[in-house]
Amino acid sequence: MENTTYMDRDLSWISFNGRVLQQAADAGVPLMERVRFLSIYSSNLDEFYRVRMPVLMALGATETYAAAEDAIRRQLEQFGGILAGQLVPGLEADGIGLIYNKELPEVVREKVTAYFFSTIAAFLRIVKVDEDFFPENNKLYVAVFLKNDSKIAVVNIPSDDIPRFYPVEAGGTRYILFIDDLVKAHLSFLFPGDGIVGAWSIKTTRDAELDLRDEYQGDLAEEIEKQLQRRDLGLATRFLYPAGLPFGFLQRLIHRFNLLHANLVEGGNYHNLKDLAGLPVSDKALQYVPWPPLQQGFASGPDSLFDAIGRGDRLVHPPYQRYDAVLRFFNEAATDPGVEEIYVTLYRVASQSVIVHALISAAANGKLVTVFVELKARFDEENNIRWAKRMKEAGVKIVYSIPGLKVHAKVALVKRRREGRGEGSREGRLQYFGLLSTGNFNESTARFYTDHVLLTARPELLRELELLFIFLPRRQKPERPDLIRFDHLLVSQFNLLSRFTGLIDREIGHAREGRPARIRIKLNNLEERVLIDKLYEASKAGVDIDLVIRGICCLVPGVPGQSERIRVRRIVDRYLEHGRVFIFHNNGEEEIFLGSSDWMERNIHRRIEVCFPLYDPKLKRQVVELMDMQWAPDSQADVYRFLEQNAST
């Protein structure tokens, strides 16, 4: 599997998830935050088995598949060791008894039985499996083997209906119990007289991909809704069972559950440990010291936000800074009498979105509102359809997905007319105001995703943004990208790839002429080989390259004759690194871009992405300083302190 030119993307992602595990093992991280990192690891792995493992199976990539299985197996062993060997004892030292792979303490038995019959029993579904049984995606079950007639029964663990954990005080200790164990403790009540040979916790993960053909010409929203109903019925990609399950019983389950092609994974007694995020422990001493989001003066004063933007570009850095400026942008647009038109792209929005409510209010207030809704945003399809229908009913013009492309850009445009002279005059000049972001317009994820949002009134940027909003309603790939010219914005399918390669070539030219040459880039993922090769070329020419890559990194740094001038750093901390930043030294005249685009095959070739330049010298300097901090050991804390000290900007 070793490749000194390109790292396999799936193995690189598994390495990233291993970095999450390192945070869980770090004694310097507060105890409950370490528990949360285990939850994140488990959730990430579930998605990997839903999304990537089916691809490897379909491609017949047996070598990569085997290497992935082996790496995941070793990580899961580490996971169990961290939880049982470090975190459970740590909780015990704080007076909290998490019962993990132990018998239920006798002192809690009476309370446990009362909770089982008063609450848990209401949600149990008991099935004696005579024919084939279909275990739902990522749902928890107990497989019960009965003596009578050698039958198999299945009991659900109702963690979707009630909390996964039951806290109970007894004997001076606060115990936390898995409801899995409470169900198992009462199986004799559920199967009286049957005789129980054994009971084991099981879970099946299923392929999540939707079958959306690029040439589909019908109502895409309706087609996606139909397929969402079948998503959890996909082929099984993983079957989890605990160690100790007899081989004969395992074979019977494989047959009954139609799991012949699933990846069989021997694990622990508890699955869906992403639920650890909901562990009922509220001790603040076991959590990160809070960083209250910082308020920016321009977003909190009584004057119009649009007037503040008109006086100069503004940059917001959530979650370090409050998201108020973004919310106010849309709220003012909805209610300002001078605003005539609003345009926005939506990829993932909050389930209770203030932003969408503002767009609905804007339409009700007589403004022309056009919203491009990407229906193919994986795992957000249902939420996006729901909001699109509500907006459409309210009079918002909705534009749906482009066949063959995802619109991943995060941009908004407002047209506002300044008051003219004379009462009731509408002859004032039309002004443009824009939001250009590295992350979704989502106030929920803005609490823990690090992003950058530019608020600007620069005509040269916003006229080009208007061109993009003229193009999107056509709902087709650009056949003649040259007919729409972008001189300032970098837009995939038009000029993004050529501009990035040109910017790298310019640094190569500087290096070859003996001038300082440097590139600094921050991404979620780096996979696209044309750009990787261009970075290799730059390294060989003498360009210093620093990369901050959170997730997948297919570039191999530090290889003599190939990438010895390239450094890569991965940051995993209390916030999810999500911003994309591109800094080109340009012989001291730095050019800086922010944007929505990772350097992945899909982003460059199968999506509409927007990256945008920073022109304000103060904001450019600020971003450079923030990128400098990315190489510090405590980088997120440094960023917070820096922004706190420079709150006026």
C-alpha positions in Angstrom: 0.0 0.0 0.0 2.9 2.4 0.4 2.9 5.2 -2.2 5.5 8.0 -1.9 3.6 10.1 -4.4 0.0 10.0 -3.2 -1.6 8.8 0.0 -4.8 6.8 -0.4 -7.7 9.1 0.5 -9.6 6.6 2.6 -6.5 5.5 4.6 -5.7 9.2 5.1 -9.3 9.8 6.4 -8.9 6.9 8.8 -5.6 8.5 10.0 -7.6 11.7 10.7 -10.1 9.8 12.8 -7.2 8.3 14.6 -6.1 11.8 15.4 -9.5 12.3 17.1 -8.7 9.2 19.2 -5.4 10.9 20.2 -7.4 13.7 21.7 -9.5 11.2 23.7 -6.3 9.7 25.1 -4.7 13.1 25.9 -4.6 13.5 29.7 -4.3 17.3 29.2 -7.8 17.4 27.7 -10.6 17.7 30.3 -12.2 14.3 31.1 -15.7 14.9 29.6 -14.1 16.5 26.5 -12.1 13.3 26.0 -15.4 11.4 26.3 -16.8 13.7 23.6 -13.9 12.9 21.3 -14.7 9.2 21.6 -18.3 10.1 20.6 -17.0 12.0 17.6 -14.8 9.1 16.6 -17.7 6.7 16.7 -20.0 9.0 14.7 -17.3 9.5 12.1 -16.7 5.8 11.7 -20.4 5.1 11.3 -20.5 7.6 8.4 -17.4 6.0 6.9 -19.1 2.6 6.8 -22.2 4.2 5.3 -20.5 6.3 2.6 -16.9 5.1 1.8 -16.9 1.4 2.5 -19.6 0.8 -0.1 -17.5 2.6 -2.6 -14.4 0.4 -1.9 -16.6 -2.7 -2.1 -18.1 -1.6 -5.4 -14.7 -0.8 -6.9 -13.2 -4.1 -5.8 -10.4 -2.2 -4.1 -9.5 -5.2 -2.0 -6.0 -4.1 -0.9 -7.3 -0.7 0.3 -10.3 -2.4 1.9 -8.2 -4.8 3.8 -5.8 -2.0 4.9 -8.8 0.0 6.1 -10.2 -2.9 8.0 -6.9 -3.5 9.7 -6.4 0.2 10.7 -9.9 0.4 12.0 -9.5 -2.8 14.0 -6.4 -1.4 15.7 -8.1 1.9 16.4 -11.1 0.2 17.9 -8.8 -1.7 20.3 -7.3 1.7 21.2 -10.9 3.1 21.7 -11.8 0.3 24.1 -8.5 0.8 26.0 -9.1 4.5 26.4 -12.7 4.2 27.6 -12.2 1.2 29.9 -8.6 2.0 31.1 -8.7 5.8 31.4 -12.1 7.4 31.2 -14.2 5.1 33.3 -11.6 5.2 36.1 -11.4 8.9 35.7 -15.1 9.2 36.2 -15.0 6.9 39.2 -12.4 9.2 40.8 -14.9 12.0 40.5 -17.6 10.0 42.2 -19.4 8.9 39.0 -19.8 5.1 38.4 -20.3 4.5 34.6 -21.2 0.8 34.5 -19.3 -0.5 31.5 -18.9 -4.2 31.0 -19.9 -4.9 34.6 -22.8 -6.4 36.4 -25.5 -4.0 37.6 -24.7 -3.1 41.2 -27.1 -4.7 43.7 -27.9 -1.3 45.3 -29.5 0.0 42.0 -31.6 -3.1 41.2 -34.9 -1.8 42.7 -34.7 1.5 41.0 -33.6 -0.1 37.7 -36.6 -2.4 37.7 -38.9 0.5 38.4 -37.5 2.5 35.5 -37.7 -0.5 33.2 -41.4 -1.0 33.8 -42.3 2.6 34.0 -40.4 3.8 30.9 -38.3 1.4 28.9 -40.9 -1.3 28.4 -43.2 1.1 26.6 -40.8 1.3 23.6 -39.7 -2.3 23.3 -40.5 -4.3 20.1 -40.0 -8.1 20.5 -39.7 -10.2 17.4 -39.3 -14.0 17.3 -37.4 -14.5 14.1 -39.0 -17.3 12.2 -38.2 -15.9 8.7 -35.7 -13.3 7.5 -35.4 -10.2 9.7 -34.3 -6.8 8.5 -32.3 -4.9 11.1 -32.6 -1.2 10.5 -29.6 1.0 9.8 -27.5 1.8 12.9 -30.3 0.7 15.3 -29.4 -1.2 18.4 -30.7 -4.7 19.1 -30.2 -7.5 21.4 -30.2 -10.9 19.7 -31.6 -13.5 22.1 -31.1 -17.2 21.5 -33.8 -19.3 23.1 -33.7 -23.0 24.2 -37.3 -23.7 23.0 -37.2 -24.8 19.4 -33.7 -23.2 19.1 -35.3 -19.9 18.0 -33.8 -16.4 17.7 -35.6 -13.4 19.1 -34.7 -9.7 18.6 -35.4 -6.9 21.1 -34.7 -3.3 20.2 -32.7 -0.9 22.4 -35.0 2.2 22.2 -32.2 4.8 22.3 -34.0 6.9 19.6 -37.0 7.3 22.0 -35.4 7.7 25.4 -31.9 8.6 26.7 -29.2 6.0 26.2 -28.1 6.4 29.8 -30.0 6.1 33.0 -28.5 8.0 36.0 -29.3 6.8 39.5 -28.1 7.8 43.0 -27.5 4.9 45.3 -25.2 4.2 48.3 -23.5 7.6 48.0 -22.5 7.1 44.4 -23.9 8.5 41.2 -24.2 5.6 38.8 -24.8 5.9 35.1 -26.2 2.8 33.3 -26.6 1.9 29.7 -30.2 1.1 28.9 -28.8 -1.9 27.0 -28.0 -3.5 30.3 -31.4 -2.7 31.8 -33.1 -4.5 28.9 -30.8 -7.5 29.2 -31.4 -7.6 32.9 -35.1 -8.2 32.3 -35.1 -10.6 29.4 -36.5 -13.4 31.6 -39.6 -11.2 31.9 -39.8 -10.7 28.2 -39.4 -14.4 27.4 -41.0 -16.3 30.3 -40.6 -20.1 30.1 -38.5 -20.0 26.9 -35.2 -20.4 28.4 -32.4 -18.1 27.3 -29.1 -19.6 26.0 -27.5 -16.2 25.6 -28.0 -12.5 24.5 -25.7 -10.3 22.5 -25.8 -6.7 21.4 -25.7 -6.2 17.6 -25.9 -3.4 15.0 -26.0 -3.2 11.2 -24.8 -0.3 9.2 -26.2 0.2 5.7 -25.2 2.0 2.5 -26.4 5.6 2.5 -25.9 6.5 -1.1 -28.9 7.8 -3.1 -29.4 6.7 -6.7 -29.7 10.1 -8.3 -29.0 10.0 -12.1 -27.6 13.2 -13.5 -30.0 13.0 -16.4 -33.1 12.9 -14.2 -35.6 15.3 -15.6 -38.6 15.0 -13.2 -39.3 16.8 -9.9 -35.9 16.3 -8.1 -37.3 17.1 -4.7 -40.0 14.5 -5.1 -37.5 11.9 -6.3 -35.1 12.6 -3.4 -38.0 12.3 -0.9 -38.9 8.9 -2.3 -35.3 7.7 -2.1 -34.9 9.1 1.5 -37.6 6.7 2.5 -35.5 3.9 1.2 -32.1 5.1 2.3 -32.1 3.0 5.5 -33.0 0.0 3.4 -29.6 -0.1 1.6 -27.3 -3.0 1.5 -25.6 -3.9 4.8 -22.0 -2.7 4.8 -21.1 -3.7 8.4 -22.4 -6.0 11.0 -21.2 -5.4 14.6 -21.3 -8.1 17.2 -19.5 -8.6 20.5 -16.6 -10.9 21.2 -17.7 -14.1 22.6 -20.7 -14.7 20.3 -20.4 -18.4 19.3 -19.6 -19.0 15.7 -22.7 -21.1 15.1 -24.9 -18.3 16.4 -23.1 -15.8 14.3 -23.8 -17.9 11.2 -27.5 -18.1 12.0 -27.7 -14.3 12.3 -25.9 -13.8 9.0 -28.4 -16.1 7.4 -31.5 -14.7 9.0 -30.5 -11.1 8.5 -29.2 -11.5 4.9 -25.7 -10.3 5.8 -23.7 -12.5 3.4 -21.9 -9.4 1.9 -21.6 -7.3 5.0 -18.3 -6.6 6.7 -18.3 -8.6 9.9 -16.7 -6.6 12.8 -16.1 -8.1 16.2 -16.4 -5.4 18.7 -17.5 -4.7 22.3 -20.8 -5.1 24.2 -21.9 -1.6 23.4 -22.4 0.0 20.0 -23.4 3.5 18.8 -21.0 5.0 21.3 -21.5 8.3 19.6 -24.2 8.4 22.3 -21.4 9.1 24.8 -21.9 12.8 23.8 -25.1 12.6 25.9 -23.5 11.2 29.0 -25.4 12.9 31.9 -22.4 14.5 33.6 -22.7 18.3 34.2 -19.6 18.9 36.3 -18.1 22.1 34.7 -14.6 21.1 36.1 -14.6 18.2 33.7 -15.2 20.4 30.6 -13.3 23.0 28.7 -13.1 26.4 30.3 -15.7 28.4 28.3 -14.7 30.8 25.6 -17.7 33.2 25.3 -18.1 34.2 21.7 -16.8 37.7 21.2 -19.1 40.5 20.1 -18.1 42.9 17.3 -19.1 46.5 17.7 -20.2 47.0 14.1 -22.8 44.2 14.5 -24.3 45.5 17.8 -24.9 49.2 17.4 -28.1 51.0 16.6 -27.0 52.1 13.1 -27.7 50.1 10.0 -25.4 47.1 9.4 -25.4 47.9 5.7 -24.1 51.4 6.4 -21.3 49.9 8.5 -20.4 47.5 5.6 -20.5 50.4 3.2 -17.8 52.1 5.2 -15.4 49.1 4.8 -15.1 45.4 4.6 -15.8 43.4 7.7 -14.6 39.9 8.6 -16.3 37.5 11.1 -14.6 34.5 12.6 -17.1 32.1 14.2 -17.2 30.5 16.6 -14.6 32.7 18.3 -16.8 35.7 17.4 -20.6 35.9 17.6 -22.7 35.0 14.6 -24.8 38.0 15.1 -23.5 39.9 12.1 -24.6 37.2 9.7 -28.0 36.9 11.3 -28.4 40.6 11.3 -27.4 40.8 7.6 -30.4 38.6 6.7 -32.7 40.1 9.3 -32.0 43.7 8.2 -32.4 42.7 4.6 -35.9 41.3 5.4 -37.1 44.5 7.1 -35.1 47.4 5.6 -37.5 49.3 3.4 -34.7 50.1 1.0 -33.8 46.4 0.2 -35.4 45.3 -3.0 -33.8 42.0 -3.8 -32.1 39.1 -1.9 -30.1 36.2 -3.4 -28.6 33.4 -1.4 -27.2 29.8 -1.8 -28.2 27.3 0.9 -26.3 24.0 1.3 -26.9 23.0 5.0 -29.1 25.1 7.2 -30.1 24.8 10.8 -33.1 22.7 11.6 -34.7 25.8 13.2 -33.1 28.3 10.9 -33.4 32.0 11.8 -31.9 32.8 8.4 -34.6 31.0 6.5 -37.3 32.6 8.6 -35.8 36.0 7.7 -36.0 35.0 4.0 -39.6 34.1 4.4 -40.3 37.4 6.1 -38.5 39.3 3.3 -40.8 37.7 0.7 -43.8 38.6 2.9 -42.5 42.2 3.1 -42.6 42.5 -0.7 -39.0 41.9 -1.5 -37.8 39.7 -4.4 -36.1 36.7 -2.8 -34.3 34.1 -4.8 -32.8 31.1 -3.0 -30.7 28.3 -4.6 -31.3 25.2 -2.4 -28.9 22.3 -2.9 -31.0 19.2 -2.5 -28.1 16.8 -2.7 -26.3 17.8 0.5 -25.8 14.4 2.0 -27.8 13.7 5.2 -29.4 17.2 4.9 -31.6 16.4 2.0 -34.8 16.1 4.1 -34.2 19.3 6.0 -33.4 21.2 2.8 -36.6 20.0 1.1 -38.7 20.9 4.1 -37.4 24.4 4.2 -37.5 24.8 0.4 -41.2 23.9 0.5 -41.9 26.5 3.2 -40.0 29.2 1.4 -41.8 28.4 -1.9 -45.2 28.6 -0.2 -44.2 32.0 1.2 -43.4 33.4 -2.2 -39.7 32.9 -2.3 -38.3 31.9 -5.7 -36.7 28.6 -5.3 -34.0 27.2 -7.6 -33.1 23.6 -7.1 -30.0 21.5 -7.8 -28.1 21.5 -11.0 -27.9 18.0 -12.6 -24.4 16.7 -12.3 -23.2 19.5 -10.0 -23.6 20.3 -6.4 -23.7 24.0 -5.5 -21.4 24.2 -2.5 -20.8 28.0 -2.6 -21.8 30.0 0.5 -22.7 33.4 -0.8 -25.5 36.0 -0.5 -26.3 39.2 -2.3 -28.6 42.1 -1.3 -29.6 45.0 -3.5 -30.6 48.0 -1.5 -31.7 51.4 -2.9 -30.5 54.5 -1.1 -33.2 57.0 -0.3 -33.6 59.6 -3.1 -34.5 63.2 -2.8 -38.1 64.1 -2.2 -40.8 62.3 -0.3 -41.5 58.8 -1.6 -38.8 59.0 -4.2 -37.4 55.7 -5.4 -34.7 57.3 -7.6 -31.8 56.7 -5.2 -28.7 54.7 -6.2 -28.9 50.9 -6.0 -26.2 49.5 -3.7 -25.0 45.9 -3.5 -24.0 44.2 -0.2 -22.6 40.7 0.0 -21.8 37.8 2.3 -19.1 35.4 1.2 -18.3 32.6 3.6 -16.1 29.6 4.0 -18.9 27.8 5.8 -22.7 27.2 5.6 -25.2 29.9 6.7 -26.0 27.8 9.7 -26.2 29.3 13.2 -26.1 25.9 14.8 -22.8 24.7 13.3 -21.4 28.2 13.7 -21.1 27.5 17.4 -18.3 24.9 16.9 -17.1 25.2 13.2 -14.2 27.6 12.6 -15.0 29.7 9.6 -14.5 33.1 8.0 -17.3 35.3 6.7 -16.7 38.4 4.6 -19.3 41.2 4.6 -18.5 43.6 1.8 -19.9 46.3 -0.4 -17.1 46.2 -3.0 -18.7 46.6 -6.4 -16.0 44.6 -8.2 -16.8 41.5 -6.1 -20.5 41.8 -6.0 -21.1 42.5 -9.7 -19.3 39.2 -10.3 -21.5 37.6 -7.6 -24.5 38.9 -9.5 -23.2 37.1 -12.6 -23.2 33.8 -10.6 -26.8 34.3 -9.5 -27.8 35.0 -13.1 -26.1 31.7 -14.1 -27.5 29.4 -11.3 -31.2 29.5 -12.4 -30.3 28.0 -15.7 -29.7 24.7 -13.7 -27.1 23.4 -16.2 -23.4 22.9 -16.4 -21.6 25.8 -18.2 -21.0 24.8 -21.8 -19.0 28.0 -22.5 -17.3 29.0 -19.2 -15.5 31.7 -21.1 -18.8 33.6 -21.7 -19.0 34.5 -18.0 -15.8 36.3 -16.9 -14.7 36.3 -13.3 -11.7 38.6 -12.7 -11.9 38.7 -8.9 -13.9 35.7 -7.7 -12.6 32.2 -8.2 -15.5 30.0 -9.3 -15.2 26.3 -10.0 -16.4 25.2 -13.4 -15.2 28.6 -14.7 -11.7 29.8 -13.5 -11.0 28.3 -10.0 -8.6 25.6 -11.1 -6.7 27.7 -13.7 -6.4 30.6 -11.2 -5.0 28.4 -8.4 -2.5 26.8 -10.8 -1.5 30.2 -12.1 -1.0 31.5 -8.5 1.3 28.6 -7.8 3.1 29.1 -11.0 3.8 32.7 -10.1 5.4 31.6 -6.8 7.5 29.1 -8.8 8.6 32.0 -11.0 9.7 34.0 -8.0 11.6 31.1 -6.5 13.5 30.5 -9.8 14.4 34.2 -10.0 15.9 33.9 -6.5 13.1 35.9 -4.8 11.3 34.7 -1.6 8.5 32.4 -2.5 5.9 30.9 -0.1 2.5 29.4 -0.1 0.2 28.8 2.9 -3.0 26.9 2.5 -5.6 25.7 5.0 -8.2 23.1 3.9 -10.5 20.4 5.2 -9.3 17.9 2.6 -6.5 17.8 -0.1 -6.9 15.1 -2.8 -7.0 16.7 -6.3 -3.9 15.4 -8.1 -3.4 18.3 -10.6 -3.1 20.7 -7.7 -1.0 18.2 -5.6 1.4 17.8 -8.5 1.6 21.6 -8.9 2.5 21.9 -5.2 5.2 19.2 -5.7 6.5 21.2 -8.7 6.6 24.3 -6.5 8.5 22.5 -3.7 11.1 21.3 -6.2 11.5 24.9 -7.5 12.3 26.2 -4.0 8.9 27.4 -2.8 8.2 27.0 0.9 4.7 25.5 1.5 2.8 25.2 4.7 -0.4 23.2 4.7 -3.0 22.9 7.5 -5.2 20.0 6.5 -7.8 18.8 8.9 -9.0 15.6 7.2 -7.9 13.8 4.1 -4.4 14.7 2.8 -3.3 12.7 -0.2 -0.1 14.8 -0.6 3.0 13.1 1.0 5.2 15.8 2.6 9.0 15.6 3.2 9.9 13.3 0.3 13.4 14.2 -1.0 13.3 15.4 -4.6 9.5 15.8 -4.4 8.1 17.6 -1.4 10.9 18.3 1.1 9.9 22.0 1.3 6.3 21.1 2.2 5.1 20.9 5.8 1.6 19.5 6.8 -0.1 20.1 10.1 -3.4 18.6 11.3 -5.4 20.4 14.0 -8.0 18.6 16.1 -9.2 20.5 19.1 -12.3 21.8 20.8 -13.6 23.4 17.5 -13.9 21.7 14.1 -11.5 23.4 11.8 -13.6 24.2 8.7 -12.2 27.4 7.1 -10.4 27.4 3.8 -7.5 30.0 3.5 -5.1 30.5 0.6 -2.1 32.9 1.0 0.4 33.5 -1.8 3.5 35.5 -0.9 3.9 37.1 -4.3 7.3 38.7 -3.5 5.9 40.5 -0.5 2.6 41.7 -2.1 0.5 38.9 -0.6 -2.7 37.7 -2.3 -5.1 36.1 0.1 -8.3 34.2 -0.7 -10.9 32.6 1.5 -13.7 30.3 0.2 -15.8 27.2 0.2 -13.6 25.0 -1.8 -11.5 22.1 -0.6 -9.0 20.7 -3.1 -10.9 17.5 -3.8 -11.9 16.0 -7.1 -15.6 16.6 -6.2 -15.0 20.3 -5.3 -12.9 21.2 -8.2 -14.7 19.2 -10.9 -18.2 18.4 -9.8 -19.3 21.4 -7.7 -19.9 25.1 -7.9 -17.5 26.7 -5.4 -16.6 30.3 -4.7 -13.3 31.6 -3.3 -12.9 35.3 -2.8 -10.0 37.7 -2.4 -9.3 39.9 0.6 -8.4 43.5 -0.4 -8.5 45.4 2.9 -5.0 45.6 4.2 -6.1 45.3 7.9 -8.1 42.2 7.2 -5.3 40.6 5.2 -2.9 41.2 8.0 -5.3 39.7 10.5 -5.7 36.5 8.4 -1.9 36.2 8.1 -1.5 36.5 11.8 -4.2 33.9 12.4 -2.5 31.5 10.0 0.8 32.1 11.8 -0.9 30.8 14.9 -2.0 27.6 13.3 1.5 26.3 13.8 1.5 26.9 17.6 0.9 24.0 20.0 -2.2 25.7 21.5 -3.4 27.3 18.3 -7.1 27.6 19.0 -6.5 29.2 22.4 -4.0 31.6 20.7 -6.6 32.6 18.1 -9.2 33.3 20.8 -6.8 35.4 22.8 -5.7 37.3 19.6 -9.3 38.1 18.6 -10.2 39.0 22.1 -7.3 41.5 22.2 -8.3 42.9 18.8 -12.1 43.0 19.3 -12.4 46.3 17.5 -11.5 44.7 14.2 
